[in-house]
């Protein structure tokens, strides 16, 4: 019952509810992806992207299904998208069944955040980053410019790993809003 309440609050934009859902389901989604990818970094990146997409599209969540099942479906689609990108370079085999499943479920269009960030040049992006609060600037800079892992960032800023993940999700969302506003 508490989960449903948090989902409803998250649909209304409650950041505490988002954090609760992230903390509650992080290990399940991460473990699922780690089992599939056998790579901690890739599993972590897919899990972050999964929660980012889920939070962006939480209004479309259908409560007839379990929330964790919905998250796992998103994670599978993120993973399939990753395999498709690699397939052109590495000739990775994707079965027809996986391909059809991804076609039926996956949204092939990039998220608004992805499209906005890609079309900005670096200097404009840096100006937008400077509009973020300092603690958001720091995690963006450490992750994307210094290419530190989430664990390395957690150690550097002396915060729990889950806080770093939430901060990065929030920083990316705020950055997308700033970019949109400055267009």
C-alpha positions, 0 to 999 in steps of 0.5 A: 500500500505504501508503494502505491502511495509513493507512486501516486506522489511521484506522479505529482512530482514529489521528489521524496517519493522519487527518492523512496522508489529509487532506493526501494527498487534500485538493488532489484533492477541493478541485480537484474541487469548485472546478471544480464550484462556481467559488467558492473559499470554497464549494469549501473548505467542501465539502471540509472537510465532506467530510473531516469526514463521511469521517472520521466514517464511515470504518468504512463505507469499502469497500476494493473502491473507491479511497479518492479515489473514495469521497471524491469521492462524499461531496463530490458528495453534500455539494454536492448537499445544498447545491444542494438547500438553495439550490434552495428559495430560489433555484430552482436546477435539479437534474436528475432524474438528480442528484436520484436519484443523491443520493437513492440515495447521500446519507444525509439525516439530519444527522450526530450532530455537526450535530444536537448543535450545532444543539440547544445554545443559544449560552451552553451552546455557549460553555461547552463551547468553553471546555472545549477546549484553548486552540489549539482554542478559538482556531480555533473562535472565529476561524472561526465567530465572527469568520468568518475564512477558513482562509487568514486563520486560517493567517496570524493563528496563523502555521501552515500552511493544512493544519494549520488545516484539521486543527485545525478538524476535530479541534476540531469533533469534540472539541466534539461529544464535549464537548457529548454528554458534557454532555447 
